[in-house]
Amino acid sequence: MTHYKEFLVHPAFEAISKAAHELHVEAFVIGGFVRDKLLKRKEPKDIDVVTIGSGIILAQKVAEILKVKKVTVFKNFGTAQVKWKELELEFVGARKESYQRNSRKPIVENGSLADDQNRRDFTINALALDLGPENFGALLDPFNGLKDLEKGLIRTPLEPGTTFSDDPLRMLRAIRFATQLDFTISQECLAAIGENAPRLEIISRERISEELHKIMRSPKPSRGVILLHRCNLLKQFLPEVSALAGVEEIGGQSHKDNFYHTAQVVDNIAHTTDDLWLRYAALFHDIGKARTKKFIKPTGWTFHHHEYVGAKMLPKIFKRMKWPLGEPLRYVRKVVELSSRPQAIVDEQATDSAARRLLFDAGDAIEDLMLLAEADITTRNERKKQRFLNNFQEVRKRLKEVEEKDHVRNFQPPLSGEEIMKLFKLSPGPEIGQIKNAVKEAILDGEIQNNKEEALAFAKAKAREIGLASS
């Protein structure tokens, strides 16, 4: 029997072992802690302890030994949590589970360690280390999870069809672990996920989002996004992204597969940012293309205004996924809507006017927008790629010059509505907005500088034009 005592040097394990011995029960550390230690990943802070007996009683005894005053008890689940120093210790009694067709919530009964390992989602999460004094650190691996770790393989302890049908969330977890760990899902599991994909309907959007966020935060999110698509899961909660897949050809002219292009853009942006919502902006930046795709002779395939259409689709997606409808939605919508604008500035030879308007529209999101524009370059032609990157460097340079000169980012008009009313002795009405907008447009077009003196002179001229007289 293989031992890993070196994994259990933290004083918490000694306390758990002592508590179990005094209570005459068996205790084991199981799941993610063991997996991550074997993989030499970042030191795990969440530790799951299973005992043959009451997890709550064991937690209380451990807290007593560690001199921890608070034990958080979840009676409905038969679990308890002890926070000590940097660790979160979760205690549960070993159990066996059975499921009903219309729910992922199991019927739970007390069980043995073997029962508890049987109910685990994957072999690599069923690994356990004995905390008893006689076999302290002994590895208990009934499903060859250690070999699966070495192979980089995601596999279920029991028959995968039953595993995924019982708890469909495990399908998303399989893809999430494959993405995070850069593992392969076994062919049997992939087939079972495809067969059980419709079962995902019993999973809440909140739980789906939780797994999707973890996929999107991984070093290479495309791995998970593509697996979700191929297993027919993605279309159940993000059909707008799945709809991008496929290539159509007319008269010998075809367009690129926008789904796989999007997956590459998400990976590219993941190299430059950990910001979850910017990564989602990359995932959604082309969703309008499925609805705007047209073939026009002799031009070929077009996707006119796809970024505006895509931006309008976002509120529905955020509501469906139970995501925040405040600042995250406003931010993603802005970045998607403006996603083609940096290239438009290139096409216009980076004029001051175009740069000024982009700064005004993007505000503080300008840097993120430029990161997305650069991530959107997915050509394999290195010379072409470098040319695009150089063009965007010119755009960045022009944006910086214009911002230093004109200060239009987060633009505040040099003349307020109150000042305009006082100047022209006006009551609130459409004329105030008309003059304010004219001043703004003149500044953005470079007709006047962004200061009160020039704005005042322009406002007076505009007032005369529309039949108002200044004092």
C-alpha positions, -999 to +999 in steps of 0.1 A: +000+000+000+014+034-011+017+060+016+018+098+013+026+110+048+044+140+033+011+154+021-002+154+057+024+175+076+000+203+083-010+203+120-047+201+111-043+165+099-027+155+132-057+171+150-082+152+128-063+119+133-063+125+171-100+134+172-110+103+151-089+081+174-105+095+206-140+090+190-131+055+178-141+063+142-122+062+109-114+094+090-100+100+055-091+131+035-106+127+001-112+144-033-096+176-045-069+179-018-055+145-027-058+151-064-041+185-064-013+173-041-005+144-064-006+168-094+017+192-075-007+220-081-011+251-059-014+241-022-051+233-016-069+253+011-102+234+010-100+200+026-128+174+025-128+149+053-151+118+053-157+097+084-174+065+091-198+081+115-210+116+122-191+143+103-207+169+127-194+152+159-159+148+144-158+185+133-168+195+169-140+173+183-114+187+159-125+223+167-120+215+204-085+202+198-076+232+176-092+256+200-116+269+174-147+284+189-170+283+159-182+252+140-206+258+111-231+230+110-253+222+080-278+197+096-298+191+065-267+178+047-251+162+077-219+183+072-199+207+093-171+232+085-142+243+106-121+273+095-086+272+110-058+295+099-058+294+061-077+262+058-114+253+054-121+218+068-153+202+056-165+171+075-191+147+063-202+111+072-196+085+046-228+079+026-243+062-003-267+078-027-296+070-050-314+093-074-348+100-088-353+108-125-365+144-121-339+156-096-302+157-091-307+158-053-299+123-041-316+101-014-288+098+011-281+069+035-252+062+058-225+041+041-190+028+041-159+045+026-164+023-005-199+036-008-187+072-005-160+066-032-186+050-055-207+082-054-178+104-064-179+119-099-145+109-113-118+084-104-093+113-098-117+127-072-123+094-054-087+092-041-085+091-003-057+092+023-062+074+056-059+096+087-059+067+112-028+063+133-020+027+120-022+036+083-016+073+084-012+086+048-021+053+031-037+059-004-070+042-010-076+040-047-103+015-057-107+028-092-071+033-104-075+071-101-037+074-096-032+059-131-058+082-146-039+111-131-007+099-147-025+094-180-044+127-178-077+110-181-112+119-169-132+088-161-162+079-139-159+053-111-191+037-122-209+033-155-208+068-170-244+068-184-258+063-150-233+087-134-243+116-157-280+108-158-282+108-120-264+141-117-262+160-151-240+187-135-212+161-136-211+165-174-201+201-170-177+192-143-160+166-166-155+193-192-144+218-166-117+195-151-105+185-186-101+222-194-085+232-161-061+203-159-056+198-197-069+163-194-087+140-219-122+128-212-125+090-219-144+080-250-171+062-229-177+094-209-178+116-240-204+092-255-224+092-223-224+130-221-237+133-256-265+108-249-274+125-216-271+161-228-309+168-226-307+160-189-290+193-184-325+209-183-329+199-146-297+219-136-302+255-125-287+283-145-267+293-115-250+260-112-243+259-150-229+294-148-206+284-119-190+257-140-189+279-171-172+307-152-145+282-141-140+271-177-138+307-189-112+315-162-089+286-172-057+291-191-072+278-224-109+283-223-115+271-259-109+235-248-140+236-227-161+258-251-154+234-279-161+203-258-194+219-246-203+224-283-193+190-295-212+173-267-244+193-275-244+210-241-235+246-252-266+250-274-288+244-243-277+275-225-257+296-251-273+287-284-262+321-298-225+309-296-233+274-310-251+290-339-218+304-351-206+269-360-204+258-396-192+270-430-215+278-459-205+280-495-222+297-525-207+300-559-173+288-547-172+314-520-172+304-483-168+322-450-147+311-420-162+290-392-170+318-368-174+294-338-138+281-340-126+316-348-144+328-316-128+300-296-094+311-307-102+348-299-111+337-263-078+319-259-060+349-273-076+373-248-070+348-220-032+353-226-036+390-218-062+392-191-078+374-162-109+396-164-139+373-166-162+398-183-136+407-209-132+370-217-170+368-221-169+399-244-145+379-266-169+349-265-198+371-276-181+396-299-193+378-331-227+364-320-245+388-342-229+372-373-253+343-374-282+367-377-266+392-401-250+367-425-258+374-462-244+365-495-242+395-519-228+393-554-201+401-563-190+410-528-195+376-512-204+369-476-212+400-454-221+404-417-231+441-417-237+456-383-231+423-366-216+440-336-247+461-330-270+431-334-248+411-310-248+438-284-286+439-284-287+401-279-267+403-246-295+414-221-315+382-230-283+361-225-275+377-191-311+372-179-311+336-190-278+328-173-288+348-141-258+371-145-257+406-131-277+431-152-258+461-139-222+471-147-211+437-161-238+437-187-232+474-196-195+467-199-198+436-221-224+453-242-202+483-248-171+462-257-191+440-281-208+470-298-175+487-303-155+456-312-151+466-349-142+502-343-104+499-339-102+483-373-124+511-387-098+536-374-071+516-393-092+518-424-096+556-419-058+559-415-063+567-378-076+602-382-079+624-351-116+626-355-121+588-356-098+584-326-116+611-307-150+595-312-137+561-302-122+575-270-155+592-262-176+561-269-153+536-251-143+557-221-124+536-195-130+504-216-106+516-244-077+495-233-098+464-231-113+472-265-078+473-280-069+440-263-099+424-279-091+439-313-056+424-311-070+390-299-094+390-328-064+384-351-064+347-357-047+344-391-019+318-392+000+339-417+027+355-394+035+383-418-002+392-421-006+390-383+023+413-377+010+438-401-024+439-383-006+442-349+015+471-363-017+488-375-032+486-340+000+500-325-005+530-347-041+532-335-029+530-299-003+558-306-030+580-322-054+574-293-027+584-268-019+616-287-055+626-291-063+619-254-034+640-242-044+668-264-082+668-263-091+649-230-122+633-245-121+600-225-151+602-201-159+634-218-176+661-197-191+690-217-174+724-211-209+740-211-236+726-187-273+727-194-277+752-166-251+775-182-268+773-216-302+782-200-287+812-182-268+824-213-298+823-235-325+830-208-342+797-217-365+774-197-358+736-199-366+724-234-352+706-265-330+736-275-307+731-246-300+695-256-296+706-293-269+731-284-251+708-260-250+680-286-238+705-313-209+715-289-200+679-283-200+670-320-179+700-328-153+689-302-153+653-315-149+665-351-120+687-341-138+719-351-132+734-317-110+726-287-124+710-255-125+742-234-151+766-222-140+796-243-143+779-277-174+760-266-191+793-256-183+810-289-195+779-308-227+778-287-235+815-295-230+808-332-252+777-330-279+797-311-280+823-338-283+796-364-314+781-348-330+815-340-319+821-304-302+853-293-276+854-265-276+880-237 
